Amino acid sequence: MSQPGTLILIMTIAVLAPLLAYGIGRWLPVPLVIFEILLGILIGPDVLGWAGEGQVIDTLSELGLAMLIFLAGYEIEFAKVRGDTLKRSVWAWLISLAVGLALGTLLADGSFSKGVYVGTALTSTALGTVLPVLRDAGDLHSRFGSVMMAVGAVGEFGPIIAMALLLSGRSPGESTVLLAVFALVTAGAVVWAVRPHRPWFAKIIAKTLHSSAQFAVRFVVLLLALMLGASEALGLDVLLGAFAAGLVTRLLLHAAVPENAHEILEKIESMGFGFLVPVFFVVTGIEFDLKALLSGGRTLLLLPVFLVLFLLVRGLPVYALAPRDLGRRDRKALTLLASTALPLVVAITTIGVDDGVLKPNDAAALVGAAMISVLVFPLIGLTLRAGKGARSLPRERREGAESW
């Protein structure tokens, strides 16, 4: 099928998926992304064969992944993601990385180069996927949501750093230097974002917010493009630039135009969740190697193994180091949500297959396990949270809590 025809199919799925999620959600709350991926598999080459491949579709998919990571970076609230909770989240992820690399190498029959791809994928958390689930459940601004935000931020940012260090093909020293340069670029952007801005900047944003000019939206897209360009110029994964752009954008909008920040975010989310992000997830389904998974043998056996490893490698350290003020049910729910993975698993396995290190069968098993994690883990986690409600902290406590 032609690329315009494939795009029509993708956008048709983007419209059908929320309808299915809404209809089935009355009995079983299934994350929207599941319908997007499953319907993508349905129209893909291994089932109906309706969808074709092409540069335009691939580019839109890559932009969708970048937008997903950008929005995940934007959601990070610095007043909450700090202190003891952040330290616990970092230590939990470092333990996950060490265990993941060891188990990944073991599963790869002692091949460390292959084990790096598998191990890094096992440490990821799909923050961009989990946050909409928490938002829809009204749990995003609760204490639980704040802890999940810290855990997810590290689980999203950590693997990106690990990819830059371990999967770049450069020496660790060279990779570290390039990361340090990017960190300086990001730090400079942060300093610029939080400094006082001239009145004309806020005025033009307010004046064009409801006009065809849309200065704020265009400026944010430019900022995203600049950070993506900076990461690519340094030979780093563009996802690192997307995440950093989200962080910088939040600081900029809340410093320069706090009264318009929420409305600007809604416009960016409309562009992301309304168009680009669904394209990424549907294309993920289209490109999923279903034949390799259903061929049986080692690939099919690896799927449940990887699913359990997401819980063991990523979830157990989070459970062990979760803040002590969370109850047991909340800690179990946190473990499940932290073990939910997909976007970075897709990105890491795609790189591994393109580099000729990962076999398509192994990548299919990893992505398949990640897809099941997105379907099963949030459902169980939200069920554990059911009855507790999305009890948000009072505003004064949310702004002044230092123990987090």
N, C-alpha and C positions, 0 to 999 in steps of 0.2 A: 504494500500500500504506500501511496505517496506520503511525504511528511505532513502536508496540510491535512490529509485524511487521518493520519495517526494523531495529530494534534486535536482534531475534532473528537476522536475516540477518547483521548485523555481527558479533555474538558467535559465530555459527557459523563465519564466516570467521576470526575470532580464534583459534578452536580448530583449524581446518583448516590454517592457515598454518604453525604449528610442525611439524605432521605432514609437510607437503610439504617444508618446509625440511630436516627430518631425513632424509626419504627420499631426496630429490635430493642432499642434502649428501654422501652417500657417494660420489657421482661428481663433483659440482660444488657448491662452497660458495656458495650464493646467499643474500644477506642476507634475513632474515625479512620486512623491510619491503616487499620487492618483491612477495612473494606477497600481502601485505595490500592493496597498492595495485592489483595486477592483478586480484585477485578482486573488489575494490571496483568496478573498471571493468566487470567482467563482469556484476555485478548492477545496474549503473547504468543510466540512461535511454538511453544510446547503444548498449547491447547487449541485455540481457535485459529491462531496464525493471522489474525487481522492486522496487528500492529507492525509497522515497519521500523527500520532504524534510519538514522540520519544525523548530520552534524547539528542541525537546528534543534532537534529534540534533545540531543545530548547536551548542548549548550544550555538550554532552558533547565534541564535537570540539574546541571552543575550549579546554575544560579539559584535553583530551589534549595539545594543543600547549603549553599553559602548563606541564603536568607534565613534558613532554619537555625543555623549556628549563630548568625547575627542576632536574631530575636532571643535566642537563649542567653547570649551575652548581655543583651539589653535588660533582661529580667533580673539580673543580679543586683540586689539591693545592698550596697556597701555597709549601710548601718546595721544590717543583720548578719551578713556573711563576714564575720570577723571574730576575734577573740578565741575562746576555748572551742567553740563549735568548728571554726575553720581549722584550728590545729588538729582536732580529732579527725576531721574530714581528710586532711592532707596525709596524716599518718595512716589512716585506713587505706587510702589509695596507694601509698608507697608499699604497704604490705601486700596489697593486691597485685601490684606490678611485679614484686619479687616472686610471689607464688605463681602468678600467671606465666612469667617467663620460664620458670622451672618446669611447670606442667606442660606448657606449649612445646618446649624443647623435647620433653619426654614423649609427647604424642607425635612429634615429628621425627621419631626414631633417632634422637640425638642431634638433629640439625638445628643449630641455634638460629641461623638465618631465617628458617621457616618458623621456628618457635617464637621469634620476635613478633611476627605478624599475628600468630594465634594468641600469644600471651597478651599483647597490647590490646587486641580486640576484646579479650575477656575482662579487661579492667574498665571498659567504657560504661558510661551511664547516659541514656538517651534523654538528657535534660530537656531538649527541644520537643520531645514527644511527651514527657511526663508533665511538664508545666501546663500545657493545655488541658490535660486530664485533671490536674489539681485545680486549675482555674474553673473548669466546668463544674467540679464538685464543690466549689466555694471554699476550698481548703488552702488556697495559695498564700493567703496572708495570716494563716494561723501559725502557732508556734511550730507545729509539725511541718507546715509548708516552708517556714524559714530554715529549719534544719535540713529539709530535703533540698532546698535551694543551694545551701552550702555544699552538701554532699554531691549534688548533681553538677555544680559548677566545677568542682575538682575532678569529678568523673568525666567531664566533658573536656576541660582544659588540659588535664594531666596527660591523657592519651595523645592529644595533639602535640604536646611538647615531646612526648616519648617518640612519636612518629618522626618529628623533626630531628631528634638526636640519633635514633636507631635505624630509621628506614630511609635516610637520605642518600646513603651510599658514600657519604663523606666520613672522614675520621671524626671521632668524638670531639677532638679539640677544635676542628674547623666548624663543626656544627654548633658547638657551644659559643664560639665567637660570633657566628651569624645570629644565633638566638639573642646574644647580649646586645648586638646592634639593633635587632628588631625591638627588644625591650626598651632600649633608649628612644627609639622612634615612637613607640607607644607611650612612654613616659612623657615625652615632649608633647604629644597630642593630648594627654591627660592634663598637663599643666596649662596648655592653651584652652582646653575645654572648660576648666573650672575658674579661669581668671575672669574678672569683670569685663563684659562686652559692651561696646558702645550702644547707645540707645537706638540707633538706626537699625541695628540687627534685629532687635525685638519688634520694632515698628513694622519692618518690611515683612516679617513672619506673620504678624497679626493681620496686616493689610491683605496679604496674598493667600491666607489660609483657606479662604472659601472662594478663591478665584482660579482661573485657569493657569495662573503663574505657578502656584504651589511651590513657592521658594523653599520652604522648610523640607518638604519631601525631596525635592531635587538636591538640596544641600546634603541631606542624610545619605542619599544614594551616591553622591560624589564622595563623601567621606568613606563609605563602604568600598567604593572602587579604589580609592587611594590606599586604604589599608590592605586590600587584596593585592594591589599592585606592588606595595612595599614588601609583602611576604613573598610574592612570586619573584621579585627582583633579587631577593636574598636567597632564593632557592629553597624556601620553606613552604610547608603546605599552606594553601590559601585559606584553609579552615581556621588557621591561627589568626590570619588577618581578619576574617569574618567575625570571630569571637571578640577580638580586640576592638573592632569597629563598633560592636554592640555596646561594649563597656564605655567607650569614649562618647558615643552618641547619648547614652543615658546621662552621663555627667554634664555634657554640653547643654542638653535641653533643660535639665533641671536647674542648671546654673544661670542660663541666659533667658529662658522663657518658661519658668515653672508653671505659669498659668495656662500655657498652651501645650505643655509636654504630653499630657495624656491624649489630647485630640490628635497630635502629630503621630503618636504611637499607633493610634487606631487606624490612621491612614496607611502607615507602613505595614501594619498587620493585615490590612485589607489586601494590599498588594502581595504580601507574602503568603498568608494562609488562603487567600482567595484565588491565587494563580500559581505562583512559582513553587511553593512547597508541595501542593498536590501533584504537580508535574513530576517532582523528584520521586515521590512515593509510588506513583503509578508506573513510572519508568523502572523503578526498582523491581516492581512485580513483573513487568514485561521482560526484563533482562535476567530474571531469576531462572537458574538452570534446574527446572523441575524434573527433566528426564534423568539428570545425574542423581537427583535425590531419590527418585522412585525406582531407580535401577537396582536398588537393594544393596546388599553387601556392606562393605565398610562405611560407605557414605551414610546409609540409613542408620547404622549403629552409632555413628558419630553424633547425629542430631541430638538424641537425648543426653549423650555424654556432655556435649557443649552446653545444653540447657542447664544441667546440674552444675557444671563448672561456673556458669554465670553466677549462680547462687553461692557456691563455695568460694570462688576467687574474689568476686566483687562484694557479695552480700555479707558473708560471715565477718570480715573485718569491720564493716560498717555496723553490724549488730553489736560486736564486741566493744567498739569505741563510741557508740552513740551517746549523746549527752544523757546523764543520769536522771534528769528530770522527766524524761520520756518514759511512759509506762511500757510494759512488756508488749502489749498489742501494738502500740505505736512503733516500737523498735522492730517488731516483725514486719509491719507494713513498710517501714523505712528500708528494711533489708530487701524486700521484694521490689520496691520502686527503684532502689539504687541498682538492682541487678537487671533492670529493664534496659535493653540495648538494641540499637538498630542502625541509626545513621552512620556512626563512626565504624561500625562493623562492616557496613556496605563499602564505605570509603577505604578502609584498611584492606579488606579482601580484594577489592578492585585493583588496588595498587599491587598487592601480592601476585595476583594472576597476571597483570600486565607485565610485571617484572620477571615472570616465569618462575617464581619461587613457590607460590601456592598453586596446587592443582585445582581446577574448576570444581571437582567433586568436594574437596575439603572446604572451598569457599561456599558452596551451596549448603553444606551441612551447617557451617557457622551462621550464614545468613538465615537459614531456615530456623535454627534455634533462636536467633535474635527475634525473628518474626513471632515465634510462639511466646517468647518472653514479653513482647509488647502486648500480645493478646491476653496472656494468662496472669502475669505478675501484677499489673495494675488492678485487674479485676479482683484478685484475692486481697491485694493491699487495701483497696477502697472498701471491700467487705469487712476487713478488720477494723477499718476506721468508722464503719457505719455504726450509728448509735452514739458515737462520740460527738458527731456534728463537726462542722467547720468553725470551731469557736475561735474567732479572731481575737487577738489581744487588743485591749484598749489602746487608743492612739498614743497616749502618753507613755504607756509601757513599751510599745513597739519602737518608739523613737529614743527611749532612754535606756533600754535594756543593755547592760554592759557585760553580763555574764555569757552572752552568746559568742 
